[in-house]
Amino acid sequence: MVFQGSSAALSHTGKVRSNNQDSGYAGAHLFVVADGMGGHAGGDVASSLAIARIEGLDQPYETTTDAQHALQKAITAAAGDLIDTVKKRPELAGMGTTVCAIIMVDDYAVIGHIGDSRIYLYRDDALTQITTDHTFVQRLVDSGRITPEEARYHPRRSVLMRVLGDMDDSPEIDTFVMPTQPGDRWLLCSDGLSGVVDDTHTAKTMGLGLAPGRTADVLLKQALDAGAPDNVTIVIVDVGGQHPLMSGTPTIVGAASNPEGVEVPAARPGRISWLHPGRQAANEPTHFEPAAEYLEELIEEDRRRARNRRIGWIAGLVVVLALIAAALFGAYQWTQTRFFVGTDGTNVVIFRGVQQNLGPISLSSPYDDTGLPLVVLPEFEQEVVEGTISADSLKDAERIVDQLRKNVGGE
């Protein structure tokens, strides 16, 4: 059965990278995103090889089982292509690529996935991430060590646990089948989009009802506005809908659109890759698949970072509390340099401090009982004393008391 729907694909270098190592494919039945890694040429070659191997699956299938087996086999074969290429061109050692792919079969989406490129489904005004990232930080999230929000900014968020590379000819690939329905909108993307544009903004854009190509343009603009530190590749697939599928040549974007134009620079002497001991590495990778012992080091480093964060928070809290205590003590000391005239209910009293209280805490105390009975004062002055009389100093307070005495004919 021919898939009924529409699609679009685009790829952009981004604002930081000098070349595009991503590749994308949108055909009649098959849709793929591959995010290459391994340096200036290695990533280009890896993602191009993956697309070249997988694009042969763009055809109708009798059953989802047939499509799933074909997808599994093709992605695995792509790993073999990478290995064979490195044997012929050792300067490409260390290259690899992620792959996320969908084959549409009747009312089902057959999905294949390895790495951290993602597949999302927008249905009933809700965006759902369908694939699970094969990354170090995703394991931390799954184990409850960090939150999904913390994972977005974790310094090791690009460390891949699984990838299509030149060292493993039997990679572990996730494949599964999901039912789809008219109105569904599928998004395949590299982490150049998902790493900088959050799901809330992506969902809002997917729900605007724009054609796939226009929707991809808006998502790309959001990534570029956010800095686009990595290549950005987007494939959007609408099931049914108001935008009919345009038959003809499939859309191929990114490095795979011009695989013959990929130039491989000369290997740099004297540099050895820890991932491939004794072999030259291509330019610095943006992602890599770590060895088991290195993962243990990363986990221990993450534990140290967590401990350091806790110590930092505790130290910061102690400092803040100390500053608050010092400020309160300083404020209290200042109040003890102030005086006012009031009454203890019987006599006129000079108080040290200020008239205000801090909750149940009094900020004043009797300093001198003048012995002047409150009742001997005129009624008006009794009310004034009961309301307290502020003084600029102890001497000023004593002057106020002397004036009260004179008003009643005292000493």
C-alpha positions as CSV (number, residue, x, y, z in Angstrom):
1,M,0.0,0.0,0.0
2,V,1.4,3.4,-1.0
3,F,1.8,5.8,2.0
4,Q,-0.6,8.7,1.9
5,G,0.8,11.9,3.4
6,S,3.4,14.5,2.9
7,S,6.9,15.2,4.1
8,A,9.8,17.6,4.1
9,A,13.5,17.5,5.0
10,L,16.1,20.2,5.5
11,S,19.6,20.4,7.0
12,H,21.7,23.4,8.1
13,T,25.4,23.7,9.2
14,G,24.4,25.8,12.2
15,K,26.2,28.9,13.5
16,V,29.3,27.3,14.8
17,R,30.3,24.3,12.7
18,S,32.3,24.8,9.6
19,N,30.8,21.8,7.7
20,N,27.6,19.7,7.9
21,Q,28.1,16.2,9.2
22,D,24.3,15.5,9.3
23,S,22.3,13.8,6.6
24,G,18.6,13.4,6.0
25,Y,16.3,11.5,3.7
26,A,12.6,11.9,3.0
27,G,11.1,9.5,0.4
28,A,7.8,7.8,-0.4
29,H,7.9,5.4,2.5
30,L,11.2,5.9,4.2
31,F,12.4,8.8,6.4
32,V,15.8,9.0,8.0
33,V,18.1,11.3,10.0
34,A,21.8,10.5,10.6
35,D,24.1,12.7,12.7
36,G,27.7,12.0,11.8
37,M,30.7,12.3,14.1
38,G,34.4,11.8,13.8
39,G,35.9,15.1,12.5
40,H,35.7,17.2,9.5
41,A,35.4,14.4,7.0
42,G,34.7,11.4,9.1
43,G,31.2,12.5,10.2
44,D,30.3,13.5,6.6
45,V,31.3,10.1,5.3
46,A,29.6,8.1,8.1
47,S,26.2,9.8,7.8
48,S,26.4,9.6,4.0
49,L,27.2,5.9,4.1
50,A,24.3,5.2,6.4
51,I,21.9,7.0,4.1
52,A,23.3,5.3,1.0
53,R,22.8,1.9,2.6
54,I,19.3,2.6,4.1
55,E,17.7,4.5,1.2
56,G,17.2,1.2,-0.6
57,L,14.4,0.4,1.8
58,D,12.2,3.1,0.3
59,Q,9.6,0.8,-1.1
60,P,6.2,-0.7,-0.2
61,Y,6.3,-3.7,2.3
62,E,3.7,-6.5,2.7
63,T,4.0,-6.6,6.4
64,T,5.5,-4.6,9.3
65,T,7.6,-7.6,10.1
66,D,9.2,-7.5,6.7
67,A,10.0,-3.8,7.1
68,Q,11.3,-4.2,10.6
69,H,13.7,-7.0,9.5
70,A,14.8,-5.0,6.5
71,L,15.5,-2.0,8.6
72,Q,17.5,-3.9,11.2
73,K,19.5,-5.6,8.5
74,A,20.2,-2.3,6.6
75,I,21.4,-0.4,9.7
76,T,23.7,-3.3,10.7
77,A,25.0,-3.4,7.1
78,A,25.7,0.3,7.4
79,A,28.0,-0.5,10.3
80,G,29.8,-2.9,8.1
81,D,30.2,-0.3,5.4
82,L,31.9,2.0,8.0
83,I,34.3,-0.7,9.0
84,D,35.2,-1.5,5.4
85,T,35.7,2.2,4.6
86,V,38.1,2.7,7.5
87,K,40.1,-0.3,6.4
88,K,40.6,1.3,3.1
89,R,41.0,4.8,4.5
90,P,42.5,4.6,8.0
91,E,42.5,8.4,8.2
92,L,38.8,8.1,8.9
93,A,39.2,6.0,12.0
94,G,36.9,7.0,14.8
95,M,34.0,8.0,12.6
96,G,30.4,7.1,13.4
97,T,26.8,8.2,13.1
98,T,23.5,8.1,14.8
99,V,20.5,6.8,12.9
100,C,16.8,7.3,13.4
101,A,14.5,6.0,10.7
102,I,10.8,5.4,10.0
103,I,9.3,3.1,7.3
104,M,5.6,3.7,6.8
105,V,3.7,0.4,6.2
106,D,-0.1,0.8,5.9
107,D,-1.3,2.2,9.2
108,Y,2.0,1.6,11.1
109,A,5.3,3.3,11.6
110,V,8.3,0.9,11.7
111,I,11.0,2.5,13.7
112,G,14.8,2.0,13.9
113,H,17.1,3.9,16.2
114,I,20.6,4.1,17.5
115,G,22.3,7.1,19.1
116,D,20.8,10.4,20.3
117,S,18.9,11.6,17.2
118,R,15.3,11.6,18.1
119,I,11.8,10.7,16.7
120,Y,8.8,12.6,18.1
121,L,5.1,12.1,17.5
122,Y,2.7,15.0,17.5
123,R,-0.9,13.8,18.0
124,D,-4.0,15.4,19.6
125,D,-2.0,18.6,20.4
126,A,0.6,16.7,22.4
127,L,4.2,16.1,21.5
128,T,5.7,12.7,22.7
129,Q,9.3,11.6,22.4
130,I,9.2,8.1,20.9
131,T,12.9,7.1,20.9
132,T,15.1,7.0,24.0
133,D,18.6,8.5,23.7
134,H,21.5,6.1,23.9
135,T,23.5,8.5,26.0
136,F,25.4,8.6,29.3
137,V,23.1,11.3,30.7
138,Q,20.0,9.3,29.7
139,R,21.3,6.5,31.9
140,L,21.7,9.0,34.7
141,V,18.1,10.1,34.2
142,D,16.8,6.5,34.0
143,S,18.6,5.7,37.3
144,G,17.2,8.8,39.0
145,R,20.5,10.5,39.5
146,I,19.6,13.6,37.6
147,T,16.4,15.1,36.3
148,P,15.6,15.5,32.5
149,E,16.1,19.2,32.9
150,E,19.5,18.7,34.4
151,A,20.3,16.4,31.5
152,R,19.8,19.2,29.0
153,Y,22.8,21.1,30.5
154,H,24.9,18.2,31.7
155,P,28.5,18.6,30.5
156,R,28.5,14.9,29.3
157,R,25.2,15.1,27.4
158,S,26.9,14.3,24.1
159,V,28.6,11.1,25.3
160,L,27.0,8.2,23.4
161,M,26.6,4.8,24.9
162,R,25.5,3.3,21.5
163,V,26.4,4.5,18.0
164,L,26.8,3.2,14.5
165,G,30.6,3.1,14.3
166,D,33.6,1.5,12.8
167,M,34.4,-0.8,15.7
168,D,31.3,-2.9,16.1
169,D,29.8,-4.9,13.2
170,S,26.8,-6.0,15.3
171,P,25.5,-2.8,16.9
172,E,22.5,-2.9,19.3
173,I,19.7,-1.2,17.4
174,D,16.2,-0.4,18.8
175,T,13.5,-1.4,16.4
176,F,9.7,-1.4,17.1
177,V,6.4,-0.8,15.4
178,M,3.8,1.8,16.4
179,P,0.3,2.4,15.0
180,T,-0.2,5.7,13.3
181,Q,-3.4,7.5,12.1
182,P,-4.4,10.4,9.9
183,G,-3.5,13.7,11.4
184,D,-0.3,12.3,13.1
185,R,2.8,14.4,12.5
186,W,6.2,12.7,12.9
187,L,9.4,14.6,13.6
188,L,12.9,13.1,13.1
189,C,15.8,15.4,14.1
190,S,19.4,15.5,15.1
191,D,20.4,16.9,18.5
192,G,21.2,20.2,16.8
193,L,17.4,20.8,17.1
194,S,16.4,18.9,20.2
195,G,19.4,20.1,22.2
196,V,18.6,23.8,21.9
197,V,14.8,24.0,21.3
198,D,12.8,22.6,24.1
199,D,9.7,20.4,23.7
200,T,7.3,23.2,24.6
201,H,8.4,25.4,21.7
202,T,8.6,22.4,19.3
203,A,5.1,21.3,20.2
204,K,3.8,24.8,19.6
205,T,5.4,25.0,16.2
206,M,4.2,21.5,15.2
207,G,0.6,22.5,16.1
208,L,0.5,25.6,13.9
209,G,-0.9,23.6,11.0
210,L,1.7,24.8,8.6
211,A,2.9,22.5,5.7
212,P,5.8,20.2,6.6
213,G,8.4,22.4,4.8
214,R,7.2,25.6,6.4
215,T,7.1,23.9,9.8
216,A,10.7,22.7,9.4
217,D,11.7,26.2,8.4
218,V,10.2,27.6,11.6
219,L,11.9,25.0,13.8
220,L,15.3,25.7,12.1
221,K,14.9,29.4,12.8
222,Q,14.3,28.7,16.4
223,A,17.5,26.6,16.6
224,L,19.5,29.3,14.8
225,D,18.0,32.0,17.1
226,A,19.2,29.8,20.1
227,G,22.7,29.8,18.7
228,A,22.7,26.5,16.8
229,P,26.1,25.3,18.0
230,D,25.7,22.0,16.1
231,N,24.4,21.0,12.7
232,V,20.6,20.9,12.5
233,T,18.7,18.3,10.5
234,I,14.9,18.0,10.4
235,V,12.5,15.6,8.7
236,I,8.8,16.0,9.1
237,V,6.2,13.4,8.0
238,D,2.5,14.1,8.0
239,V,0.1,11.2,7.9
240,G,-2.8,12.1,5.6
241,G,-3.7,15.7,6.2
242,Q,-4.3,18.7,3.9
243,H,-0.9,18.7,2.2
244,P,-0.7,16.0,-0.4
245,L,2.4,13.9,-1.0
246,M,4.5,15.1,-3.9
247,S,5.7,12.1,-5.8
248,G,9.1,12.1,-7.5
249,T,12.7,12.1,-6.5
250,P,13.3,11.7,-2.7
251,T,14.7,14.6,-0.8
252,I,18.2,14.1,0.4
253,V,19.8,16.8,2.6
254,G,23.1,17.4,4.4
255,A,26.3,15.5,3.7
256,A,24.5,12.7,1.8
257,S,23.2,15.1,-0.8
258,N,26.7,15.4,-2.2
259,P,28.7,12.4,-0.9
260,E,31.2,12.6,-3.8
261,G,32.1,16.1,-2.7
262,V,33.4,15.1,0.7
263,E,37.1,15.8,0.9
264,V,39.2,13.9,3.3
265,P,42.1,15.9,4.8
266,A,45.5,14.3,5.3
267,A,45.9,12.6,8.6
268,R,47.6,14.6,11.3
269,P,50.9,13.0,12.4
270,G,51.6,12.1,16.0
271,R,48.0,12.1,17.3
272,I,46.6,8.9,18.7
273,S,43.0,8.3,19.5
274,W,42.2,6.6,22.8
275,L,39.3,5.0,21.1
276,H,41.4,3.4,18.4
277,P,45.0,3.0,19.9
278,G,47.7,3.1,17.4
279,R,45.6,4.6,14.6
280,Q,45.3,8.2,13.4
281,A,42.1,10.0,14.3
282,A,40.3,12.4,12.1
283,N,39.5,15.9,13.4
284,E,38.0,16.2,16.9
285,P,34.7,14.3,17.2
286,T,31.6,16.0,18.6
287,H,30.4,12.7,20.0
288,F,32.1,9.4,20.8
289,E,31.3,5.9,22.1
290,P,33.3,5.4,25.3
291,A,34.9,2.3,26.5
292,A,33.5,0.6,29.6
293,E,36.3,1.7,31.9
294,Y,35.9,5.2,30.8
295,L,32.2,5.1,31.6
296,E,33.1,4.1,35.2
297,E,35.3,7.2,35.3
298,L,32.5,9.4,34.1
299,I,30.1,7.9,36.6
300,E,32.6,8.5,39.4
301,E,33.1,12.1,38.1
302,D,29.4,12.6,38.1
303,R,29.3,11.4,41.7
304,R,32.1,13.8,42.6
305,R,30.2,16.6,40.9
306,A,27.1,15.8,42.9
307,R,29.0,15.8,46.1
308,N,30.7,19.0,45.2
309,R,27.3,20.6,44.4
310,R,26.0,19.5,47.8
311,I,29.1,20.8,49.6
312,G,28.7,24.1,47.6
313,W,25.1,24.4,48.5
314,I,25.8,23.8,52.2
315,A,28.8,26.2,52.2
316,G,26.7,28.8,50.4
317,L,23.9,28.3,52.9
318,V,26.3,28.7,55.8
319,V,27.7,31.8,54.3
320,V,24.2,33.3,53.8
321,L,23.2,32.4,57.3
322,A,26.4,33.9,58.7
323,L,25.8,37.1,56.7
324,I,22.2,37.3,57.9
325,A,23.3,36.7,61.5
326,A,26.0,39.4,61.2
327,A,23.5,41.8,59.7
328,L,21.0,41.1,62.5
329,F,23.8,41.5,65.2
330,G,25.0,44.7,63.6
331,A,21.4,46.1,63.5
332,Y,20.9,45.1,67.1
333,Q,24.1,46.8,68.1
334,W,23.0,49.9,66.4
335,T,19.6,49.9,68.2
336,Q,21.6,49.9,71.5
337,T,23.0,53.3,70.6
338,R,19.5,54.8,70.5
339,F,17.4,56.1,73.4
340,F,13.8,57.2,74.0
341,V,11.6,58.3,76.9
342,G,8.7,56.2,77.9
343,T,7.0,54.7,80.9
344,D,7.0,51.4,82.7
345,G,3.3,52.1,83.7
346,T,4.3,53.9,86.8
347,N,7.3,56.2,86.4
348,V,8.9,58.0,83.5
349,V,11.8,55.8,82.2
350,I,14.7,56.3,79.8
351,F,14.9,53.3,77.5
352,R,17.9,52.1,75.5
353,G,17.0,50.8,72.0
354,V,14.2,51.6,69.5
355,Q,10.5,51.6,70.0
356,Q,9.8,48.9,67.5
357,N,9.8,45.1,68.3
358,L,10.9,42.3,66.0
359,G,8.0,39.9,66.4
360,P,8.1,38.7,70.0
361,I,11.7,40.1,70.4
362,S,11.9,43.5,72.1
363,L,14.5,45.9,70.7
364,S,14.6,48.1,73.8
365,S,15.2,47.7,77.5
366,P,14.9,50.1,80.5
367,Y,18.1,52.1,81.0
368,D,17.2,54.6,83.8
369,D,14.1,54.8,86.0
370,T,13.9,58.6,86.6
371,G,11.7,58.2,89.7
372,L,9.3,60.8,88.1
373,P,5.7,59.5,88.6
374,L,3.7,59.5,85.5
375,V,0.5,60.6,87.3
376,V,2.1,64.0,88.3
377,L,2.4,65.0,84.7
378,P,-0.4,66.9,82.9
379,E,-2.8,64.6,81.1
380,F,-1.5,65.7,77.7
381,E,2.2,65.0,78.6
382,Q,1.2,61.6,80.1
383,E,-0.2,60.6,76.7
384,V,2.9,61.8,75.0
385,V,5.2,59.8,77.3
386,E,3.0,56.7,77.0
387,G,3.4,57.1,73.2
388,T,7.2,57.4,73.8
389,I,9.4,60.4,72.9
390,S,12.4,59.8,70.6
391,A,15.8,61.2,71.6
392,D,18.9,61.8,69.6
393,S,21.2,60.6,72.4
394,L,21.2,59.7,76.1
395,K,22.0,63.4,76.9
396,D,19.0,64.4,74.8
397,A,16.8,61.9,76.7
398,E,17.9,63.3,80.0
399,R,17.1,66.8,78.8
400,I,13.6,65.7,77.9
401,V,13.1,64.3,81.4
402,D,14.4,67.5,83.0
403,Q,11.9,69.5,81.0
404,L,9.1,67.2,82.2
405,R,10.2,67.8,85.8
406,K,10.1,71.5,85.3
407,N,6.6,71.3,83.9
408,V,5.4,69.8,87.2
409,G,7.5,72.0,89.4
410,G,10.0,69.3,90.2
411,E,13.6,69.6,91.1
